[in-house]
Amino acid sequence: MPAKSEAQQKAAGAALSAKRGETKVSDLQGASKDMYDSMSESELEDLASTRHDNLPERKGD
């Protein structure tokens, strides 16, 4: 499932980093914290690996 915006892709990348132990879970906030709690590592990889070419910064843009 590809990310629908750059913001979603970045949040997934932050959550994935925490899942892998590269950053602290306590550093997460907002959407990235929700993603960390509710998504598997493979789901986060799919979102985080989306290229941002032609993606809006935010979903509503």
C-alpha positions in Angstrom: 0.0 0.0 0.0 1.7 3.2 -1.1 1.7 6.4 1.0 -0.9 9.0 -0.1 1.3 12.0 0.9 4.8 13.0 1.8 3.7 13.5 5.4 2.4 10.0 5.7 5.5 8.6 4.1 7.7 10.5 6.6 5.6 9.4 9.6 5.9 5.8 8.5 9.6 6.2 8.2 9.9 7.5 11.8 7.7 4.7 13.1 9.7 2.1 11.2 12.9 3.5 12.7 11.5 3.1 16.2 10.2 -0.4 15.4 13.8 -1.4 14.4 15.2 0.2 17.6 17.1 2.9 15.7 15.3 5.7 17.5 13.4 6.0 20.8 9.7 5.2 20.8 9.4 8.2 23.2 10.5 10.5 20.5 7.5 9.6 18.3 4.5 11.9 18.3 1.2 12.2 16.4 0.7 9.9 13.4 4.0 8.2 13.7 3.2 7.1 17.3 -0.2 5.7 16.1 1.5 3.9 13.2 4.1 2.4 15.5 1.3 1.0 17.8 -1.0 -0.3 15.0 1.1 -1.4 12.1 3.6 -4.2 11.5 7.2 -3.6 10.4 6.4 -4.9 6.9 3.4 -2.5 6.6 5.5 0.4 7.7 8.2 -0.6 5.1 5.6 -0.5 2.3 4.5 3.0 3.3 8.0 4.4 4.0 9.4 3.1 0.8 6.9 5.1 -1.4 8.7 7.5 -3.6 7.6 11.1 -3.1 7.6 12.0 -6.7 4.2 13.4 -7.5 2.9 13.1 -3.9 1.3 16.1 -2.3 2.9 17.3 1.0 -0.4 16.7 2.8 -3.3 14.4 1.7 -5.7 17.4 1.2 -3.3 19.3 -1.1 
